[in-house]
Amino acid sequence: MKKKMTVGIIVVCLLICLIPIPLRKKDGGSVEYKALFYSVTKYHQIVLNPETDSEEGDIVESGFIKGWGIKILGVEIFNNTQYVPD
């Protein structure tokens, strides 16, 4: 009986470690789903080029970084981010 209870507690603890918590970043809309063993990031990051047009003062080029990134135990195994100009 005691062995079943111990195994049950271990299984419940492992399941809790697999539940992700969404973390919203303040970079334009990126969301990171982070659990103890892994993290999945959906990138939607605003990129502004600090160089401006000298005559009008407008930003020369801006855009977004979009894509996905997956890390398991801190090691990045997938990243397909790409720059998308406006």
PyMOL Python script that loads the backbone (N, CA, C, O; Angstrom):
from pymol import cmd

cmd.read_pdbstr("""\
ATOM      1  N   MET A   1       0.828  -1.196   0.000  1.00  0.00           N
ATOM      2  CA  MET A   1       0.000   0.000   0.000  1.00  0.00           C
ATOM      3  C   MET A   1       0.871   1.259   0.000  1.00  0.00           C
ATOM      4  O   MET A   1       0.577   2.228  -0.700  1.00  0.00           O
ATOM      5  N   LYS A   2       1.943   1.231   0.792  1.00  0.00           N
ATOM      6  CA  LYS A   2       2.810   2.395   0.889  1.00  0.00           C
ATOM      7  C   LYS A   2       3.554   2.638  -0.430  1.00  0.00           C
ATOM      8  O   LYS A   2       3.799   3.785  -0.804  1.00  0.00           O
ATOM      9  N   LYS A   3       3.914   1.555  -1.133  1.00  0.00           N
ATOM     10  CA  LYS A   3       4.621   1.682  -2.398  1.00  0.00           C
ATOM     11  C   LYS A   3       3.721   2.316  -3.461  1.00  0.00           C
ATOM     12  O   LYS A   3       4.190   3.153  -4.233  1.00  0.00           O
ATOM     13  N   LYS A   4       2.445   1.940  -3.519  1.00  0.00           N
ATOM     14  CA  LYS A   4       1.500   2.527  -4.468  1.00  0.00           C
ATOM     15  C   LYS A   4       1.326   4.014  -4.214  1.00  0.00           C
ATOM     16  O   LYS A   4       1.230   4.802  -5.155  1.00  0.00           O
ATOM     17  N   MET A   5       1.286   4.393  -2.961  1.00  0.00           N
ATOM     18  CA  MET A   5       1.105   5.799  -2.602  1.00  0.00           C
ATOM     19  C   MET A   5       2.338   6.614  -3.009  1.00  0.00           C
ATOM     20  O   MET A   5       2.201   7.739  -3.491  1.00  0.00           O
ATOM     21  N   THR A   6       3.516   6.067  -2.822  1.00  0.00           N
ATOM     22  CA  THR A   6       4.749   6.754  -3.202  1.00  0.00           C
ATOM     23  C   THR A   6       4.829   6.924  -4.714  1.00  0.00           C
ATOM     24  O   THR A   6       5.181   7.997  -5.203  1.00  0.00           O
ATOM     25  N   VAL A   7       4.505   5.876  -5.449  1.00  0.00           N
ATOM     26  CA  VAL A   7       4.509   5.944  -6.912  1.00  0.00           C
ATOM     27  C   VAL A   7       3.479   6.962  -7.387  1.00  0.00           C
ATOM     28  O   VAL A   7       3.757   7.724  -8.313  1.00  0.00           O
ATOM     29  N   GLY A   8       2.314   6.993  -6.784  1.00  0.00           N
ATOM     30  CA  GLY A   8       1.274   7.953  -7.150  1.00  0.00           C
ATOM     31  C   GLY A   8       1.719   9.393  -6.919  1.00  0.00           C
ATOM     32  O   GLY A   8       1.452  10.267  -7.743  1.00  0.00           O
ATOM     33  N   ILE A   9       2.395   9.640  -5.804  1.00  0.00           N
ATOM     34  CA  ILE A   9       2.877  10.990  -5.507  1.00  0.00           C
ATOM     35  C   ILE A   9       3.951  11.408  -6.512  1.00  0.00           C
ATOM     36  O   ILE A   9       3.971  12.557  -6.953  1.00  0.00           O
ATOM     37  N   ILE A  10       4.838  10.491  -6.874  1.00  0.00           N
ATOM     38  CA  ILE A  10       5.885  10.793  -7.853  1.00  0.00           C
ATOM     39  C   ILE A  10       5.276  11.103  -9.213  1.00  0.00           C
ATOM     40  O   ILE A  10       5.711  12.044  -9.876  1.00  0.00           O
ATOM     41  N   VAL A  11       4.289  10.341  -9.641  1.00  0.00           N
ATOM     42  CA  VAL A  11       3.623  10.568 -10.927  1.00  0.00           C
ATOM     43  C   VAL A  11       2.930  11.929 -10.938  1.00  0.00           C
ATOM     44  O   VAL A  11       3.016  12.653 -11.930  1.00  0.00           O
ATOM     45  N   VAL A  12       2.253  12.285  -9.867  1.00  0.00           N
ATOM     46  CA  VAL A  12       1.573  13.582  -9.788  1.00  0.00           C
ATOM     47  C   VAL A  12       2.592  14.723  -9.845  1.00  0.00           C
ATOM     48  O   VAL A  12       2.357  15.726 -10.520  1.00  0.00           O
ATOM     49  N   CYS A  13       3.715  14.582  -9.147  1.00  0.00           N
ATOM     50  CA  CYS A  13       4.761  15.613  -9.172  1.00  0.00           C
ATOM     51  C   CYS A  13       5.346  15.776 -10.576  1.00  0.00           C
ATOM     52  O   CYS A  13       5.592  16.902 -11.007  1.00  0.00           O
ATOM     53  N   LEU A  14       5.571  14.685 -11.293  1.00  0.00           N
ATOM     54  CA  LEU A  14       6.095  14.765 -12.658  1.00  0.00           C
ATOM     55  C   LEU A  14       5.092  15.422 -13.601  1.00  0.00           C
ATOM     56  O   LEU A  14       5.482  16.192 -14.478  1.00  0.00           O
ATOM     57  N   LEU A  15       3.810  15.126 -13.428  1.00  0.00           N
ATOM     58  CA  LEU A  15       2.786  15.764 -14.261  1.00  0.00           C
ATOM     59  C   LEU A  15       2.721  17.263 -13.996  1.00  0.00           C
ATOM     60  O   LEU A  15       2.530  18.045 -14.927  1.00  0.00           O
ATOM     61  N   ILE A  16       2.877  17.672 -12.747  1.00  0.00           N
ATOM     62  CA  ILE A  16       2.864  19.097 -12.419  1.00  0.00           C
ATOM     63  C   ILE A  16       4.057  19.799 -13.072  1.00  0.00           C
ATOM     64  O   ILE A  16       3.942  20.952 -13.487  1.00  0.00           O
ATOM     65  N   CYS A  17       5.197  19.117 -13.167  1.00  0.00           N
ATOM     66  CA  CYS A  17       6.389  19.698 -13.796  1.00  0.00           C
ATOM     67  C   CYS A  17       6.216  19.884 -15.306  1.00  0.00           C
ATOM     68  O   CYS A  17       6.968  20.646 -15.913  1.00  0.00           O
ATOM     69  N   LEU A  18       5.257  19.215 -15.919  1.00  0.00           N
ATOM     70  CA  LEU A  18       5.037  19.312 -17.359  1.00  0.00           C
ATOM     71  C   LEU A  18       3.998  20.363 -17.749  1.00  0.00           C
ATOM     72  O   LEU A  18       3.817  20.626 -18.938  1.00  0.00           O
ATOM     73  N   ILE A  19       3.312  20.969 -16.779  1.00  0.00           N
ATOM     74  CA  ILE A  19       2.289  21.966 -17.068  1.00  0.00           C
ATOM     75  C   ILE A  19       2.959  23.315 -17.327  1.00  0.00           C
ATOM     76  O   ILE A  19       3.643  23.832 -16.445  1.00  0.00           O
ATOM     77  N   PRO A  20       2.777  23.901 -18.525  1.00  0.00           N
ATOM     78  CA  PRO A  20       3.437  25.173 -18.836  1.00  0.00           C
ATOM     79  C   PRO A  20       2.682  26.374 -18.251  1.00  0.00           C
ATOM     80  O   PRO A  20       1.464  26.347 -18.071  1.00  0.00           O
ATOM     81  N   ILE A  21       3.451  27.422 -17.965  1.00  0.00           N
ATOM     82  CA  ILE A  21       2.904  28.689 -17.491  1.00  0.00           C
ATOM     83  C   ILE A  21       3.195  29.729 -18.570  1.00  0.00           C
ATOM     84  O   ILE A  21       4.356  29.920 -18.930  1.00  0.00           O
ATOM     85  N   PRO A  22       2.169  30.408 -19.098  1.00  0.00           N
ATOM     86  CA  PRO A  22       2.429  31.414 -20.138  1.00  0.00           C
ATOM     87  C   PRO A  22       3.011  32.696 -19.537  1.00  0.00           C
ATOM     88  O   PRO A  22       2.496  33.229 -18.554  1.00  0.00           O
ATOM     89  N   LEU A  23       4.090  33.173 -20.147  1.00  0.00           N
ATOM     90  CA  LEU A  23       4.727  34.417 -19.742  1.00  0.00           C
ATOM     91  C   LEU A  23       4.708  35.351 -20.947  1.00  0.00           C
ATOM     92  O   LEU A  23       5.287  35.036 -21.987  1.00  0.00           O
ATOM     93  N   ARG A  24       4.058  36.476 -20.813  1.00  0.00           N
ATOM     94  CA  ARG A  24       3.972  37.449 -21.906  1.00  0.00           C
ATOM     95  C   ARG A  24       5.127  38.430 -21.796  1.00  0.00           C
ATOM     96  O   ARG A  24       5.368  39.000 -20.732  1.00  0.00           O
ATOM     97  N   LYS A  25       5.841  38.625 -22.903  1.00  0.00           N
ATOM     98  CA  LYS A  25       6.984  39.528 -22.927  1.00  0.00           C
ATOM     99  C   LYS A  25       6.558  40.881 -23.483  1.00  0.00           C
ATOM    100  O   LYS A  25       5.610  40.965 -24.264  1.00  0.00           O
ATOM    101  N   LYS A  26       7.249  41.925 -23.084  1.00  0.00           N
ATOM    102  CA  LYS A  26       6.915  43.278 -23.514  1.00  0.00           C
ATOM    103  C   LYS A  26       7.803  43.703 -24.684  1.00  0.00           C
ATOM    104  O   LYS A  26       8.464  44.739 -24.628  1.00  0.00           O
ATOM    105  N   ASP A  27       7.810  42.902 -25.732  1.00  0.00           N
ATOM    106  CA  ASP A  27       8.624  43.204 -26.903  1.00  0.00           C
ATOM    107  C   ASP A  27       7.796  43.258 -28.179  1.00  0.00           C
ATOM    108  O   ASP A  27       8.356  43.258 -29.275  1.00  0.00           O
ATOM    109  N   GLY A  28       6.503  43.304 -28.057  1.00  0.00           N
ATOM    110  CA  GLY A  28       5.644  43.399 -29.222  1.00  0.00           C
ATOM    111  C   GLY A  28       4.625  42.284 -29.322  1.00  0.00           C
ATOM    112  O   GLY A  28       3.786  42.312 -30.221  1.00  0.00           O
ATOM    113  N   GLY A  29       4.665  41.299 -28.432  1.00  0.00           N
ATOM    114  CA  GLY A  29       3.671  40.250 -28.458  1.00  0.00           C
ATOM    115  C   GLY A  29       4.196  38.838 -28.307  1.00  0.00           C
ATOM    116  O   GLY A  29       3.443  37.887 -28.518  1.00  0.00           O
ATOM    117  N   SER A  30       5.454  38.665 -27.951  1.00  0.00           N
ATOM    118  CA  SER A  30       5.995  37.320 -27.756  1.00  0.00           C
ATOM    119  C   SER A  30       5.405  36.683 -26.509  1.00  0.00           C
ATOM    120  O   SER A  30       5.152  37.355 -25.509  1.00  0.00           O
ATOM    121  N   VAL A  31       5.190  35.364 -26.586  1.00  0.00           N
ATOM    122  CA  VAL A  31       4.673  34.605 -25.453  1.00  0.00           C
ATOM    123  C   VAL A  31       5.574  33.393 -25.245  1.00  0.00           C
ATOM    124  O   VAL A  31       5.895  32.677 -26.194  1.00  0.00           O
ATOM    125  N   GLU A  32       5.976  33.170 -24.000  1.00  0.00           N
ATOM    126  CA  GLU A  32       6.806  32.017 -23.674  1.00  0.00           C
ATOM    127  C   GLU A  32       6.009  31.100 -22.756  1.00  0.00           C
ATOM    128  O   GLU A  32       5.544  31.526 -21.699  1.00  0.00           O
ATOM    129  N   TYR A  33       5.854  29.857 -23.154  1.00  0.00           N
ATOM    130  CA  TYR A  33       5.186  28.845 -22.344  1.00  0.00           C
ATOM    131  C   TYR A  33       6.286  28.057 -21.652  1.00  0.00           C
ATOM    132  O   TYR A  33       7.010  27.296 -22.294  1.00  0.00           O
ATOM    133  N   LYS A  34       6.411  28.240 -20.338  1.00  0.00           N
ATOM    134  CA  LYS A  34       7.559  27.698 -19.628  1.00  0.00           C
ATOM    135  C   LYS A  34       7.114  26.697 -18.573  1.00  0.00           C
ATOM    136  O   LYS A  34       6.249  26.984 -17.746  1.00  0.00           O
ATOM    137  N   ALA A  35       7.724  25.515 -18.619  1.00  0.00           N
ATOM    138  CA  ALA A  35       7.542  24.481 -17.602  1.00  0.00           C
ATOM    139  C   ALA A  35       8.923  24.176 -17.025  1.00  0.00           C
ATOM    140  O   ALA A  35       9.918  24.769 -17.442  1.00  0.00           O
ATOM    141  N   LEU A  36       8.982  23.268 -16.083  1.00  0.00           N
ATOM    142  CA  LEU A  36      10.253  22.968 -15.438  1.00  0.00           C
ATOM    143  C   LEU A  36      11.231  22.295 -16.399  1.00  0.00           C
ATOM    144  O   LEU A  36      12.427  22.584 -16.352  1.00  0.00           O
ATOM    145  N   PHE A  37      10.754  21.414 -17.261  1.00  0.00           N
ATOM    146  CA  PHE A  37      11.627  20.644 -18.140  1.00  0.00           C
ATOM    147  C   PHE A  37      11.785  21.236 -19.539  1.00  0.00           C
ATOM    148  O   PHE A  37      12.735  20.882 -20.237  1.00  0.00           O
ATOM    149  N   TYR A  38      10.891  22.125 -19.972  1.00  0.00           N
ATOM    150  CA  TYR A  38      10.942  22.643 -21.335  1.00  0.00           C
ATOM    151  C   TYR A  38      10.355  24.042 -21.397  1.00  0.00           C
ATOM    152  O   TYR A  38       9.705  24.495 -20.455  1.00  0.00           O
ATOM    153  N   SER A  39      10.586  24.725 -22.515  1.00  0.00           N
ATOM    154  CA  SER A  39       9.927  26.003 -22.778  1.00  0.00           C
ATOM    155  C   SER A  39       9.703  26.123 -24.286  1.00  0.00           C
ATOM    156  O   SER A  39      10.532  25.712 -25.098  1.00  0.00           O
ATOM    157  N   VAL A  40       8.565  26.695 -24.624  1.00  0.00           N
ATOM    158  CA  VAL A  40       8.201  26.943 -26.013  1.00  0.00           C
ATOM    159  C   VAL A  40       7.918  28.433 -26.126  1.00  0.00           C
ATOM    160  O   VAL A  40       7.124  28.977 -25.358  1.00  0.00           O
ATOM    161  N   THR A  41       8.571  29.100 -27.088  1.00  0.00           N
ATOM    162  CA  THR A  41       8.414  30.538 -27.251  1.00  0.00           C
ATOM    163  C   THR A  41       7.846  30.832 -28.631  1.00  0.00           C
ATOM    164  O   THR A  41       8.370  30.371 -29.645  1.00  0.00           O
ATOM    165  N   LYS A  42       6.762  31.607 -28.653  1.00  0.00           N
ATOM    166  CA  LYS A  42       6.192  32.095 -29.911  1.00  0.00           C
ATOM    167  C   LYS A  42       6.640  33.550 -30.040  1.00  0.00           C
ATOM    168  O   LYS A  42       6.159  34.425 -29.320  1.00  0.00           O
ATOM    169  N   TYR A  43       7.571  33.797 -30.973  1.00  0.00           N
ATOM    170  CA  TYR A  43       8.150  35.125 -31.130  1.00  0.00           C
ATOM    171  C   TYR A  43       7.273  36.005 -32.014  1.00  0.00           C
ATOM    172  O   TYR A  43       6.798  35.572 -33.064  1.00  0.00           O
ATOM    173  N   HIS A  44       7.068  37.229 -31.582  1.00  0.00           N
ATOM    174  CA  HIS A  44       6.465  38.297 -32.373  1.00  0.00           C
ATOM    175  C   HIS A  44       7.050  39.584 -31.812  1.00  0.00           C
ATOM    176  O   HIS A  44       6.395  40.315 -31.068  1.00  0.00           O
ATOM    177  N   GLN A  45       8.298  39.842 -32.184  1.00  0.00           N
ATOM    178  CA  GLN A  45       9.081  40.916 -31.589  1.00  0.00           C
ATOM    179  C   GLN A  45       9.196  42.079 -32.563  1.00  0.00           C
ATOM    180  O   GLN A  45       9.535  41.881 -33.730  1.00  0.00           O
ATOM    181  N   ILE A  46       8.917  43.287 -32.095  1.00  0.00           N
ATOM    182  CA  ILE A  46       9.062  44.482 -32.911  1.00  0.00           C
ATOM    183  C   ILE A  46      10.529  44.869 -32.957  1.00  0.00           C
ATOM    184  O   ILE A  46      11.201  44.922 -31.927  1.00  0.00           O
ATOM    185  N   VAL A  47      11.026  45.142 -34.176  1.00  0.00           N
ATOM    186  CA  VAL A  47      12.412  45.560 -34.352  1.00  0.00           C
ATOM    187  C   VAL A  47      12.390  46.930 -35.013  1.00  0.00           C
ATOM    188  O   VAL A  47      11.843  47.097 -36.103  1.00  0.00           O
ATOM    189  N   LEU A  48      12.989  47.909 -34.342  1.00  0.00           N
ATOM    190  CA  LEU A  48      13.094  49.255 -34.900  1.00  0.00           C
ATOM    191  C   LEU A  48      14.558  49.552 -35.173  1.00  0.00           C
ATOM    192  O   LEU A  48      15.413  49.353 -34.310  1.00  0.00           O
ATOM    193  N   ASN A  49      14.836  50.024 -36.364  1.00  0.00           N
ATOM    194  CA  ASN A  49      16.190  50.410 -36.722  1.00  0.00           C
ATOM    195  C   ASN A  49      16.432  51.810 -36.162  1.00  0.00           C
ATOM    196  O   ASN A  49      15.664  52.723 -36.466  1.00  0.00           O
ATOM    197  N   PRO A  50      17.468  52.007 -35.361  1.00  0.00           N
ATOM    198  CA  PRO A  50      17.669  53.326 -34.748  1.00  0.00           C
ATOM    199  C   PRO A  50      18.086  54.411 -35.737  1.00  0.00           C
ATOM    200  O   PRO A  50      18.029  55.594 -35.402  1.00  0.00           O
ATOM    201  N   GLU A  51      18.506  54.034 -36.953  1.00  0.00           N
ATOM    202  CA  GLU A  51      18.877  55.040 -37.949  1.00  0.00           C
ATOM    203  C   GLU A  51      17.622  55.711 -38.498  1.00  0.00           C
ATOM    204  O   GLU A  51      16.643  55.035 -38.811  1.00  0.00           O
ATOM    205  N   THR A  52      17.647  57.012 -38.613  1.00  0.00           N
ATOM    206  CA  THR A  52      16.490  57.754 -39.110  1.00  0.00           C
ATOM    207  C   THR A  52      16.858  58.501 -40.375  1.00  0.00           C
ATOM    208  O   THR A  52      18.025  58.781 -40.649  1.00  0.00           O
ATOM    209  N   ASP A  53      15.833  58.810 -41.128  1.00  0.00           N
ATOM    210  CA  ASP A  53      16.013  59.618 -42.323  1.00  0.00           C
ATOM    211  C   ASP A  53      16.340  61.042 -41.854  1.00  0.00           C
ATOM    212  O   ASP A  53      15.602  61.611 -41.049  1.00  0.00           O
ATOM    213  N   SER A  54      17.427  61.609 -42.347  1.00  0.00           N
ATOM    214  CA  SER A  54      17.898  62.895 -41.838  1.00  0.00           C
ATOM    215  C   SER A  54      16.941  64.045 -42.148  1.00  0.00           C
ATOM    216  O   SER A  54      16.871  65.003 -41.378  1.00  0.00           O
ATOM    217  N   GLU A  55      16.204  63.972 -43.254  1.00  0.00           N
ATOM    218  CA  GLU A  55      15.337  65.087 -43.634  1.00  0.00           C
ATOM    219  C   GLU A  55      14.025  65.088 -42.854  1.00  0.00           C
ATOM    220  O   GLU A  55      13.614  66.131 -42.345  1.00  0.00           O
ATOM    221  N   GLU A  56      13.365  63.944 -42.753  1.00  0.00           N
ATOM    222  CA  GLU A  56      12.043  63.903 -42.140  1.00  0.00           C
ATOM    223  C   GLU A  56      12.051  63.364 -40.721  1.00  0.00           C
ATOM    224  O   GLU A  56      11.091  63.585 -39.982  1.00  0.00           O
ATOM    225  N   GLY A  57      13.105  62.662 -40.314  1.00  0.00           N
ATOM    226  CA  GLY A  57      13.177  62.097 -38.969  1.00  0.00           C
ATOM    227  C   GLY A  57      12.390  60.804 -38.813  1.00  0.00           C
ATOM    228  O   GLY A  57      12.178  60.338 -37.694  1.00  0.00           O
ATOM    229  N   ASP A  58      11.955  60.218 -39.934  1.00  0.00           N
ATOM    230  CA  ASP A  58      11.211  58.960 -39.873  1.00  0.00           C
ATOM    231  C   ASP A  58      12.180  57.790 -39.747  1.00  0.00           C
ATOM    232  O   ASP A  58      13.347  57.881 -40.130  1.00  0.00           O
ATOM    233  N   ILE A  59      11.666  56.688 -39.201  1.00  0.00           N
ATOM    234  CA  ILE A  59      12.475  55.480 -39.089  1.00  0.00           C
ATOM    235  C   ILE A  59      12.659  54.884 -40.481  1.00  0.00           C
ATOM    236  O   ILE A  59      11.690  54.721 -41.222  1.00  0.00           O
ATOM    237  N   VAL A  60      13.901  54.557 -40.836  1.00  0.00           N
ATOM    238  CA  VAL A  60      14.208  54.068 -42.180  1.00  0.00           C
ATOM    239  C   VAL A  60      13.603  52.691 -42.414  1.00  0.00           C
ATOM    240  O   VAL A  60      12.934  52.475 -43.425  1.00  0.00           O
ATOM    241  N   GLU A  61      13.825  51.760 -41.497  1.00  0.00           N
ATOM    242  CA  GLU A  61      13.331  50.402 -41.689  1.00  0.00           C
ATOM    243  C   GLU A  61      12.899  49.835 -40.341  1.00  0.00           C
ATOM    244  O   GLU A  61      13.591  49.994 -39.335  1.00  0.00           O
ATOM    245  N   SER A  62      11.767  49.183 -40.337  1.00  0.00           N
ATOM    246  CA  SER A  62      11.307  48.491 -39.130  1.00  0.00           C
ATOM    247  C   SER A  62      10.618  47.210 -39.562  1.00  0.00           C
ATOM    248  O   SER A  62      10.349  47.011 -40.747  1.00  0.00           O
ATOM    249  N   GLY A  63      10.337  46.357 -38.619  1.00  0.00           N
ATOM    250  CA  GLY A  63       9.692  45.098 -38.951  1.00  0.00           C
ATOM    251  C   GLY A  63       9.481  44.251 -37.716  1.00  0.00           C
ATOM    252  O   GLY A  63       9.455  44.760 -36.595  1.00  0.00           O
ATOM    253  N   PHE A  64       9.332  42.967 -37.927  1.00  0.00           N
ATOM    254  CA  PHE A  64       9.058  42.025 -36.848  1.00  0.00           C
ATOM    255  C   PHE A  64       9.981  40.818 -36.956  1.00  0.00           C
ATOM    256  O   PHE A  64      10.439  40.462 -38.042  1.00  0.00           O
ATOM    257  N   ILE A  65      10.238  40.211 -35.836  1.00  0.00           N
ATOM    258  CA  ILE A  65      10.846  38.889 -35.809  1.00  0.00           C
ATOM    259  C   ILE A  65       9.728  37.935 -35.427  1.00  0.00           C
ATOM    260  O   ILE A  65       9.136  38.073 -34.356  1.00  0.00           O
ATOM    261  N   LYS A  66       9.433  36.972 -36.286  1.00  0.00           N
ATOM    262  CA  LYS A  66       8.353  36.018 -36.049  1.00  0.00           C
ATOM    263  C   LYS A  66       8.908  34.605 -36.104  1.00  0.00           C
ATOM    264  O   LYS A  66       9.888  34.333 -36.797  1.00  0.00           O
ATOM    265  N   GLY A  67       8.259  33.702 -35.356  1.00  0.00           N
ATOM    266  CA  GLY A  67       8.660  32.303 -35.408  1.00  0.00           C
ATOM    267  C   GLY A  67       8.474  31.610 -34.083  1.00  0.00           C
ATOM    268  O   GLY A  67       7.843  32.138 -33.167  1.00  0.00           O
ATOM    269  N   TRP A  68       9.035  30.413 -33.993  1.00  0.00           N
ATOM    270  CA  TRP A  68       8.921  29.563 -32.808  1.00  0.00           C
ATOM    271  C   TRP A  68      10.301  29.139 -32.342  1.00  0.00           C
ATOM    272  O   TRP A  68      11.227  29.010 -33.144  1.00  0.00           O
ATOM    273  N   GLY A  69      10.432  28.924 -31.037  1.00  0.00           N
ATOM    274  CA  GLY A  69      11.646  28.378 -30.465  1.00  0.00           C
ATOM    275  C   GLY A  69      11.282  27.368 -29.389  1.00  0.00           C
ATOM    276  O   GLY A  69      10.367  27.603 -28.600  1.00  0.00           O
ATOM    277  N   ILE A  70      11.991  26.243 -29.351  1.00  0.00           N
ATOM    278  CA  ILE A  70      11.713  25.196 -28.365  1.00  0.00           C
ATOM    279  C   ILE A  70      13.016  24.834 -27.662  1.00  0.00           C
ATOM    280  O   ILE A  70      14.032  24.584 -28.310  1.00  0.00           O
ATOM    281  N   LYS A  71      12.976  24.809 -26.336  1.00  0.00           N
ATOM    282  CA  LYS A  71      14.116  24.394 -25.522  1.00  0.00           C
ATOM    283  C   LYS A  71      13.680  23.252 -24.620  1.00  0.00           C
ATOM    284  O   LYS A  71      12.616  23.308 -24.004  1.00  0.00           O
ATOM    285  N   ILE A  72      14.504  22.220 -24.545  1.00  0.00           N
ATOM    286  CA  ILE A  72      14.273  21.110 -23.626  1.00  0.00           C
ATOM    287  C   ILE A  72      15.483  21.015 -22.717  1.00  0.00           C
ATOM    288  O   ILE A  72      16.611  20.860 -23.186  1.00  0.00           O
ATOM    289  N   LEU A  73      15.247  21.108 -21.419  1.00  0.00           N
ATOM    290  CA  LEU A  73      16.301  21.104 -20.406  1.00  0.00           C
ATOM    291  C   LEU A  73      17.366  22.166 -20.693  1.00  0.00           C
ATOM    292  O   LEU A  73      18.554  21.937 -20.464  1.00  0.00           O
ATOM    293  N   GLY A  74      16.936  23.332 -21.197  1.00  0.00           N
ATOM    294  CA  GLY A  74      17.829  24.453 -21.451  1.00  0.00           C
ATOM    295  C   GLY A  74      18.585  24.396 -22.757  1.00  0.00           C
ATOM    296  O   GLY A  74      19.346  25.315 -23.061  1.00  0.00           O
ATOM    297  N   VAL A  75      18.402  23.348 -23.542  1.00  0.00           N
ATOM    298  CA  VAL A  75      19.097  23.202 -24.821  1.00  0.00           C
ATOM    299  C   VAL A  75      18.108  23.499 -25.943  1.00  0.00           C
ATOM    300  O   VAL A  75      17.061  22.859 -26.045  1.00  0.00           O
ATOM    301  N   GLU A  76      18.451  24.476 -26.784  1.00  0.00           N
ATOM    302  CA  GLU A  76      17.562  24.842 -27.884  1.00  0.00           C
ATOM    303  C   GLU A  76      17.617  23.765 -28.965  1.00  0.00           C
ATOM    304  O   GLU A  76      18.680  23.459 -29.505  1.00  0.00           O
ATOM    305  N   ILE A  77      16.438  23.190 -29.270  1.00  0.00           N
ATOM    306  CA  ILE A  77      16.390  22.128 -30.276  1.00  0.00           C
ATOM    307  C   ILE A  77      15.699  22.573 -31.556  1.00  0.00           C
ATOM    308  O   ILE A  77      15.830  21.919 -32.591  1.00  0.00           O
ATOM    309  N   PHE A  78      14.958  23.688 -31.495  1.00  0.00           N
ATOM    310  CA  PHE A  78      14.242  24.160 -32.684  1.00  0.00           C
ATOM    311  C   PHE A  78      14.130  25.670 -32.613  1.00  0.00           C
ATOM    312  O   PHE A  78      13.788  26.228 -31.571  1.00  0.00           O
ATOM    313  N   ASN A  79      14.423  26.340 -33.744  1.00  0.00           N
ATOM    314  CA  ASN A  79      14.275  27.791 -33.826  1.00  0.00           C
ATOM    315  C   ASN A  79      14.100  28.159 -35.287  1.00  0.00           C
ATOM    316  O   ASN A  79      15.021  27.991 -36.086  1.00  0.00           O
ATOM    317  N   ASN A  80      12.933  28.656 -35.639  1.00  0.00           N
ATOM    318  CA  ASN A  80      12.692  29.051 -37.025  1.00  0.00           C
ATOM    319  C   ASN A  80      12.304  30.534 -37.125  1.00  0.00           C
ATOM    320  O   ASN A  80      11.440  30.898 -37.924  1.00  0.00           O
ATOM    321  N   THR A  81      12.934  31.375 -36.326  1.00  0.00           N
ATOM    322  CA  THR A  81      12.621  32.800 -36.360  1.00  0.00           C
ATOM    323  C   THR A  81      13.142  33.419 -37.650  1.00  0.00           C
ATOM    324  O   THR A  81      14.172  33.013 -38.187  1.00  0.00           O
ATOM    325  N   GLN A  82      12.403  34.407 -38.126  1.00  0.00           N
ATOM    326  CA  GLN A  82      12.813  35.120 -39.326  1.00  0.00           C
ATOM    327  C   GLN A  82      12.373  36.576 -39.226  1.00  0.00           C
ATOM    328  O   GLN A  82      11.384  36.889 -38.563  1.00  0.00           O
ATOM    329  N   TYR A  83      13.099  37.446 -39.876  1.00  0.00           N
ATOM    330  CA  TYR A  83      12.792  38.872 -39.897  1.00  0.00           C
ATOM    331  C   TYR A  83      11.794  39.142 -41.015  1.00  0.00           C
ATOM    332  O   TYR A  83      11.990  38.718 -42.154  1.00  0.00           O
ATOM    333  N   VAL A  84      10.713  39.858 -40.673  1.00  0.00           N
ATOM    334  CA  VAL A  84       9.687  40.218 -41.651  1.00  0.00           C
ATOM    335  C   VAL A  84       9.604  41.744 -41.695  1.00  0.00           C
ATOM    336  O   VAL A  84       9.127  42.356 -40.739  1.00  0.00           O
ATOM    337  N   PRO A  85      10.059  42.369 -42.782  1.00  0.00           N
ATOM    338  CA  PRO A  85       9.997  43.842 -42.843  1.00  0.00           C
ATOM    339  C   PRO A  85       8.568  44.333 -42.992  1.00  0.00           C
ATOM    340  O   PRO A  85       7.694  43.621 -43.487  1.00  0.00           O
ATOM    341  N   ASP A  86       8.352  45.563 -42.553  1.00  0.00           N
ATOM    342  CA  ASP A  86       7.029  46.196 -42.702  1.00  0.00           C
ATOM    343  C   ASP A  86       6.719  46.492 -44.142  1.00  0.00           C
ATOM    344  O   ASP A  86       5.651  47.023 -44.446  1.00  0.00           O
TER     345      ASP A  86
END
""", "prot")
cmd.dss("prot")
cmd.show_as("cartoon", "prot")
cmd.util.cbc("prot")
cmd.orient("prot")
